């Protein structure tokens, strides 16, 4: 499941819990707030993971990542350090 789908499902669950709190359905408010905080924590972790992995070509599955690394090494062979 793609992270965007997961984020959409978490947003829907957060909205559902908020509606339940407003309408005072079911269990105690403390349990609902606990569930809401867990959903928000997982939502923020997913967003953070999306930001971190978007810039790393290796994690994004770039098929030419290793080839470019080898080319960089080869281009620096004649350089005296």
DRENTORKOL-3810 file (N, C-alpha, C; in nm, 4 decimals):
REM DRENTORKOL-3810
@n.u->0.0850; n.v->-0.1174; n.w->0.0000; ca.u->0.0000; ca.v->0.0000; ca.w->0.0000; c.u->0.0896; c.v->0.1238; c.w->0.0000
@n.u->0.0611; n.v->0.2151; n.w->-0.0879; ca.u->0.1410; ca.v->0.3369; ca.w->-0.0990; c.u->0.1178; c.v->0.4262; c.w->0.0221
@n.u->0.2182; n.v->0.5058; n.w->0.0526; ca.u->0.2072; ca.v->0.5909; ca.w->0.1707; c.u->0.0961; c.v->0.6943; c.w->0.1554
@n.u->0.0660; n.v->0.7361; n.w->0.0322; ca.u->-0.0431; ca.v->0.8322; ca.w->0.0125; c.u->-0.1776; c.v->0.7699; c.w->0.0476
@n.u->-0.1949; n.v->0.6423; n.w->0.0137; ca.u->-0.3191; ca.v->0.5733; ca.w->0.0496; c.u->-0.3301; c.v->0.5601; c.w->0.2006
@n.u->-0.2188; n.v->0.5276; n.w->0.2646; ca.u->-0.2188; ca.v->0.5137; ca.w->0.4103; c.u->-0.2520; c.v->0.6471; c.w->0.4746
@n.u->-0.1940; n.v->0.7539; n.w->0.4235; ca.u->-0.2207; ca.v->0.8873; ca.w->0.4783; c.u->-0.3675; c.v->0.9235; c.w->0.4620
@n.u->-0.4269; n.v->0.8911; n.w->0.3475; ca.u->-0.5690; ca.v->0.9193; ca.w->0.3272; c.u->-0.6550; c.v->0.8401; c.w->0.4252
@n.u->-0.6187; n.v->0.7141; n.w->0.4491; ca.u->-0.6955; ca.v->0.6329; ca.w->0.5437; c.u->-0.6809; c.v->0.6854; c.w->0.6856
@n.u->-0.5610; n.v->0.7306; n.w->0.7213; ca.u->-0.5409; ca.v->0.7857; ca.w->0.8554; c.u->-0.6189; c.v->0.9154; c.w->0.8715
@n.u->-0.6192; n.v->0.9998; n.w->0.7684; ca.u->-0.6982; ca.v->1.1230; ca.w->0.7751; c.u->-0.8461; c.v->1.0923; c.w->0.7936
@n.u->-0.8957; n.v->0.9911; n.w->0.7231; ca.u->-1.0363; ca.v->0.9523; ca.w->0.7375; c.u->-1.0640; c.v->0.9019; c.w->0.8788
@n.u->-0.9711; n.v->0.8245; n.w->0.9345; ca.u->-0.9886; ca.v->0.7735; ca.w->1.0707; c.u->-0.9842; c.v->0.8872; c.w->1.1720
@n.u->-0.8959; n.v->0.9839; n.w->1.1510; ca.u->-0.8890; ca.v->1.0997; ca.w->1.2409; c.u->-1.0202; c.v->1.1769; c.w->1.2363
@n.u->-1.0735; n.v->1.1984; n.w->1.1175; ca.u->-1.2017; ca.v->1.2688; ca.w->1.1051; c.u->-1.3142; c.v->1.1917; c.w->1.1724
@n.u->-1.3121; n.v->1.0580; n.w->1.1590; ca.u->-1.4155; ca.v->0.9758; ca.w->1.2220; c.u->-1.4078; c.v->0.9859; c.w->1.3739
@n.u->-1.2867; n.v->0.9790; n.w->1.4293; ca.u->-1.2710; ca.v->0.9888; ca.w->1.5746; c.u->-1.3141; c.v->1.1266; c.w->1.6235
@n.u->-1.2790; n.v->1.2313; n.w->1.5487; ca.u->-1.3211; ca.v->1.3665; ca.w->1.5874; c.u->-1.4734; c.v->1.3802; c.w->1.5854
@n.u->-1.5376; n.v->1.3226; n.w->1.4845; ca.u->-1.6841; ca.v->1.3259; ca.w->1.4786; c.u->-1.7453; c.v->1.2502; c.w->1.5954
@n.u->-1.6869; n.v->1.1347; n.w->1.6311; ca.u->-1.7370; ca.v->1.0583; ca.w->1.7454; c.u->-1.7240; c.v->1.1378; c.w->1.8749
@n.u->-1.6137; n.v->1.2107; n.w->1.8888; ca.u->-1.5947; ca.v->1.2923; ca.w->2.0090; c.u->-1.6994; c.v->1.4031; c.w->2.0132
@n.u->-1.7253; n.v->1.4663; n.w->1.8981; ca.u->-1.8247; ca.v->1.5738; ca.w->1.8936; c.u->-1.9642; c.v->1.5220; c.w->1.9256
@n.u->-1.9978; n.v->1.4030; n.w->1.8746; ca.u->-2.1312; ca.v->1.3475; ca.w->1.8940; c.u->-2.1422; c.v->1.2660; c.w->2.0223
@n.u->-2.0321; n.v->1.2500; n.w->2.0947; ca.u->-2.0268; ca.v->1.1768; ca.w->2.2220; c.u->-2.0786; c.v->1.0348; c.w->2.2073
@n.u->-2.0309; n.v->0.9649; n.w->2.1034; ca.u->-2.0702; ca.v->0.8259; ca.w->2.0814; c.u->-1.9771; c.v->0.7313; c.w->2.1561
@n.u->-2.0288; n.v->0.6177; n.w->2.1937; ca.u->-1.9471; ca.v->0.5063; ca.w->2.2418; c.u->-1.8755; c.v->0.5295; c.w->2.3722
@n.u->-1.7477; n.v->0.4959; n.w->2.3736; ca.u->-1.6692; ca.v->0.4906; ca.w->2.4967; c.u->-1.6339; c.v->0.6296; c.w->2.5489
@n.u->-1.5517; n.v->0.6307; n.w->2.6529; ca.u->-1.5187; ca.v->0.7565; ca.w->2.7191; c.u->-1.4353; c.v->0.8470; c.w->2.6291
@n.u->-1.4365; n.v->0.9725; n.w->2.6619; ca.u->-1.3609; ca.v->1.0702; ca.w->2.5846; c.u->-1.2111; c.v->1.0481; c.w->2.5928
@n.u->-1.1646; n.v->0.9967; n.w->2.7083; ca.u->-1.0208; ca.v->0.9725; ca.w->2.7245; c.u->-0.9719; c.v->0.8661; c.w->2.6271
@n.u->-1.0511; n.v->0.7611; n.w->2.6089; ca.u->-1.0121; ca.v->0.6551; ca.w->2.5151; c.u->-1.0085; c.v->0.7086; c.w->2.3724
@n.u->-1.1052; n.v->0.7918; n.w->2.3386; ca.u->-1.1092; ca.v->0.8480; ca.w->2.2037; c.u->-0.9932; c.v->0.9441; c.w->2.1803
@n.u->-0.9602; n.v->1.0239; n.w->2.2817; ca.u->-0.8465; ca.v->1.1138; ca.w->2.2677; c.u->-0.7160; c.v->1.0356; c.w->2.2562
@n.u->-0.7067; n.v->0.9235; n.w->2.3283; ca.u->-0.5889; ca.v->0.8382; ca.w->2.3178; c.u->-0.5774; c.v->0.7811; c.w->2.1766
@n.u->-0.6893; n.v->0.7342; n.w->2.1224; ca.u->-0.6892; ca.v->0.6812; ca.w->1.9858; c.u->-0.6532; c.v->0.7907; c.w->1.8856
@n.u->-0.7043; n.v->0.9101; n.w->1.9085; ca.u->-0.6746; ca.v->1.0223; ca.w->1.8194; c.u->-0.5263; c.v->1.0584; c.w->1.8245
@n.u->-0.4677; n.v->1.0579; n.w->1.9434; ca.u->-0.3251; ca.v->1.0911; ca.w->1.9532; c.u->-0.2391; c.v->0.9857; c.w->1.8846
@n.u->-0.2779; n.v->0.8585; n.w->1.8942; ca.u->-0.2033; ca.v->0.7528; ca.w->1.8252; c.u->-0.2117; c.v->0.7705; c.w->1.6736
@n.u->-0.3304; n.v->0.8051; n.w->1.6247; ca.u->-0.3464; ca.v->0.8276; ca.w->1.4811; c.u->-0.2628; c.v->0.9458; c.w->1.4329
@n.u->-0.2622; n.v->1.0520; n.w->1.5106; ca.u->-0.1857; ca.v->1.1703; ca.w->1.4718; c.u->-0.0363; c.v->1.1406; c.w->1.4740
@n.u->0.0097; n.v->1.0629; n.w->1.5722; ca.u->0.1514; ca.v->1.0259; ca.w->1.5774; c.u->0.1915; c.v->0.9439; c.w->1.4559
@n.u->0.1096; n.v->0.8468; n.w->1.4198; ca.u->0.1437; ca.v->0.7655; ca.w->1.3033; c.u->0.1374; c.v->0.8485; c.w->1.1751
@n.u->0.0440; n.v->0.9411; n.w->1.1691; ca.u->0.0318; ca.v->1.0306; ca.w->1.0539; c.u->0.1574; c.v->1.1167; c.w->1.0398
@n.u->0.2035; n.v->1.1731; n.w->1.1500; ca.u->0.3223; ca.v->1.2589; ca.w->1.1431; c.u->0.4469; c.v->1.1784; c.w->1.1090
@n.u->0.4560; n.v->1.0534; n.w->1.1573; ca.u->0.5710; ca.v->0.9691; ca.w->1.1215; c.u->0.5711; c.v->0.9393; c.w->0.9726
@n.u->0.4544; n.v->0.9132; n.w->0.9156; ca.u->0.4468; ca.v->0.8878; ca.w->0.7715; c.u->0.4871; c.v->1.0105; c.w->0.6908
@n.u->0.4405; n.v->1.1263; n.w->0.7338; ca.u->0.4772; ca.v->1.2487; ca.w->0.6631; c.u->0.6269; c.v->1.2729; c.w->0.6713
@n.u->0.6845; n.v->1.2497; n.w->0.7878; ca.u->0.8284; ca.v->1.2697; ca.w->0.8049; c.u->0.9069; c.v->1.1705; c.w->0.7202
@n.u->0.8601; n.v->1.0466; n.w->0.7159; ca.u->0.9282; ca.v->0.9451; ca.w->0.6354; c.u->0.9217; c.v->0.9812; c.w->0.4871
@n.u->0.8082; n.v->1.0366; n.w->0.4439; ca.u->0.7948; ca.v->1.0805; ca.w->0.3046; c.u->0.8957; c.v->1.1901; c.w->0.2725
@n.u->0.9137; n.v->1.2850; n.w->0.3641; ca.u->1.0075; ca.v->1.3946; ca.w->0.3404; c.u->1.1506; c.v->1.3431; c.w->0.3338
@n.u->1.1853; n.v->1.2488; n.w->0.4211; ca.u->1.3224; ca.v->1.1980; ca.w->0.4253; c.u->1.3552; c.v->1.1123; c.w->0.3043
@n.u->1.2623; n.v->1.0295; n.w->0.2622; ca.u->1.2924; ca.v->0.9366; ca.w->0.1532; c.u->1.2795; c.v->1.0010; c.w->0.0157
@n.u->1.2181; n.v->1.1160; n.w->0.0072; ca.u->1.1998; ca.v->1.1788; ca.w->-0.1234; c.u->1.3316; c.v->1.2267; c.w->-0.1829
@n.u->1.4299; n.v->1.2562; n.w->-0.0988; ca.u->1.5548; ca.v->1.3100; ca.w->-0.1508; c.u->1.6615; c.v->1.2035; c.w->-0.1720
@n.u->1.6443; n.v->1.0838; n.w->-0.1203; ca.u->1.7453; ca.v->0.9793; ca.w->-0.1336; c.u->1.7153; c.v->0.8951; c.w->-0.2567
@n.u->1.8008; n.v->0.9058; n.w->-0.3572; ca.u->1.7769; ca.v->0.8357; ca.w->-0.4837; c.u->1.7824; c.v->0.6845; c.w->-0.4667
@n.u->1.8653; n.v->0.6371; n.w->-0.3765; ca.u->1.8774; ca.v->0.4930; ca.w->-0.3550; c.u->1.7485; c.v->0.4356; c.w->-0.2970
@n.u->1.6876; n.v->0.5045; n.w->-0.2015; ca.u->1.5638; ca.v->0.4561; ca.w->-0.1411; c.u->1.4445; c.v->0.4740; c.w->-0.2345
@n.u->1.4505; n.v->0.5711; n.w->-0.3222; ca.u->1.3404; ca.v->0.5942; ca.w->-0.4152; c.u->1.3389; c.v->0.4951; c.w->-0.5301
@n.u->1.4437; n.v->0.4148; n.w->-0.5412; ca.u->1.4452; ca.v->0.3116; ca.w->-0.6441; c.u->1.4972; c.v->0.3599; c.w->-0.7779
@n.u->1.5896; n.v->0.4549; n.w->-0.7774; ca.u->1.6492; ca.v->0.5027; ca.w->-0.9013; c.u->1.7358; c.v->0.3920; c.w->-0.9603
@n.u->1.7039; n.v->0.3414; n.w->-1.0795; ca.u->1.7791; ca.v->0.2285; ca.w->-1.1352; c.u->1.9218; c.v->0.2649; c.w->-1.1755
@n.u->1.9504; n.v->0.3928; n.w->-1.1938; ca.u->2.0829; ca.v->0.4350; ca.w->-1.2385; c.u->2.1687; c.v->0.4910; c.w->-1.1251
@n.u->2.1253; n.v->0.4747; n.w->-1.0025; ca.u->2.1961; ca.v->0.5316; ca.w->-0.8874; c.u->2.3373; c.v->0.4748; c.w->-0.8749
@n.u->2.3497; n.v->0.3428; n.w->-0.8783; ca.u->2.4806; ca.v->0.2799; ca.w->-0.8615; c.u->2.5716; c.v->0.3079; c.w->-0.9809
@n.u->2.5145; n.v->0.3163; n.w->-1.0999; ca.u->2.5947; ca.v->0.3493; ca.w->-1.2180; c.u->2.6555; c.v->0.4889; c.w->-1.2052
@n.u->2.5772; n.v->0.5841; n.w->-1.1562; ca.u->2.6289; ca.v->0.7197; ca.w->-1.1383; c.u->2.7383; c.v->0.7242; c.w->-1.0321
@n.u->2.7239; n.v->0.6443; n.w->-0.9266; ca.u->2.8289; ca.v->0.6387; ca.w->-0.8252; c.u->2.9595; c.v->0.5874; c.w->-0.8840
@n.u->2.9507; n.v->0.4831; n.w->-0.9654; ca.u->3.0710; ca.v->0.4277; ca.w->-1.0280; c.u->3.1332; c.v->0.5286; c.w->-1.1243
@n.u->3.0522; n.v->0.6031; n.w->-1.1978; ca.u->3.1040; ca.v->0.7039; ca.w->-1.2901; c.u->3.1755; c.v->0.8154; c.w->-1.2144
@n.u->3.1230; n.v->0.8518; n.w->-1.0992; ca.u->3.1882; ca.v->0.9551; ca.w->-1.0198; c.u->3.3249; c.v->0.9076; c.w->-0.9718
@n.u->3.3333; n.v->0.7809; n.w->-0.9299; ca.u->3.4614; ca.v->0.7260; ca.w->-0.8852; c.u->3.5609; c.v->0.7222; c.w->-1.0006
@n.u->3.5153; n.v->0.6799; n.w->-1.1183; ca.u->3.6037; ca.v->0.6713; ca.w->-1.2344; c.u->3.6501; c.v->0.8089; c.w->-1.2803
@n.u->3.5649; n.v->0.9083; n.w->-1.2699; ca.u->3.6027; ca.v->1.0420; ca.w->-1.3157; c.u->3.7061; c.v->1.1059; c.w->-1.2233
@n.u->3.7201; n.v->1.0564; n.w->-1.1013; ca.u->3.8153; ca.v->1.1137; ca.w->-1.0062; c.u->3.9451; c.v->1.0336; c.w->-0.9989
@n.u->3.9627; n.v->0.9343; n.w->-1.0841; ca.u->4.0806; ca.v->0.8477; ca.w->-1.0764; c.u->4.2111; c.v->0.9224; c.w->-1.1002
@n.u->4.2146; n.v->1.0145; n.w->-1.1942; ca.u->4.3385; ca.v->1.0834; ca.w->-1.2275; c.u->4.3692; c.v->1.2032; c.w->-1.1399
@n.u->4.2815; n.v->1.2352; n.w->-1.0469; ca.u->4.2986; ca.v->1.3532; ca.w->-0.9631; c.u->4.4007; c.v->1.3231; c.w->-0.8535
@n.u->4.5010; n.v->1.4100; n.w->-0.8421; ca.u->4.6010; ca.v->1.3952; ca.w->-0.7356; c.u->4.5501; c.v->1.4705; c.w->-0.6141
@n.u->4.5491; n.v->1.4034; n.w->-0.5026; ca.u->4.4954; ca.v->1.4651; ca.w->-0.3808; c.u->4.6052; c.v->1.5019; c.w->-0.2860
END
